[in-house]
Amino acid sequence: MATSLLFVCLGNICRSPLAEAAFRAAAERVGLDVHVDSAGTGEWHVGHAPDPRSQEVAARHGIDIAQYRARRVSPGDFRNFDYILALDAENLRDLIAIAPSDTSAEISLLLDHVPGRRGQGVRDPYYGGVADFDTVWADVTAAADALVARLSQE
């Protein structure tokens, strides 16, 4: 059975789609059987494609995320995913607050899986420029590689 991971940020149009794409690519490179998705804790962008700047950064790395659509975290996600990875501390707090009592998912901060990055969040690039999205890509790629290494050993 495939390991399942859900990447979560606020609106699901910037950071979490990039984390999903980076992890999906890293898992494919090593042939890891996974189910991957992303979602947001907020509902502002539900149904929207990723931010054009996220699409641009992913495309520069050979990944098309134009077909992704934002969605909000649902109660079922806490039972249907093995890992739910928050992109920052605020989203981690929100996830813990809304998690049903029967959650089976391991909920954590994404960068906790990167050596030396425990407790750090991936900075929201929404009000920034393309360089901020490049920084997000670097962060989520480091996390994707670390998670793939961990899951490959399990």
Residue, then its C-alpha position, 0 to 999 in steps of 0.5 A: m500500500a502506498t504511503s500517503l502525504l498531504f502538504v498544507c499551507l494557508g491557501n493552497i496556491c503557493r507553498s503546498p502545491l510546490a511541496e506536492a510537486a517537489f515531493r512527487a518528483a523526488a519520489e518518482r526519481v527513486g521509484l517510491d510508491v506514494h499518494v501525494d496531495s496538497a490542501g489549505t487551511g483557508e478557503w479563499h482560493v478553493g478551485h483555483a489553479p496555483d499562483p502563476r509564480s508557483q507555476e513558473v518556478a515549477a515549470r523551470h524545474g520541469i514540472d507542470i502544476a497548472q492542472y492542480r486545484a486548491r482545496r481545503v483540508s477536510p476531516g477525512d484527510f486526517r484518516n486518509f493520509d499517513y502524514i500531514l505536513a504543515l508548511d509553517a507553525e500557524n498552519l500546524r496549530d490550525l491542523i492540530a486544532i481541527a484534527p478529529s479525535d480519530t486522526s491516524a495521520e502523523i501531523s508535523l512541520l515540513l521543515d522538521h524533516v530537514p536536518g538543522r531546520r527543526g521548528q522553522g517554517v517555509r515563508d509565505p511568498y504570496y506578497g513577494g516576488v519570484a525570488d521568494f518563490d525560488t526560496v520556497w522551491a529550495d525549502v520544499t525540495a530539501a524537505a522532499d529529498a529528506l522525506v523520500a530518504r526517510l520513507s525509502q528506509e522504512 
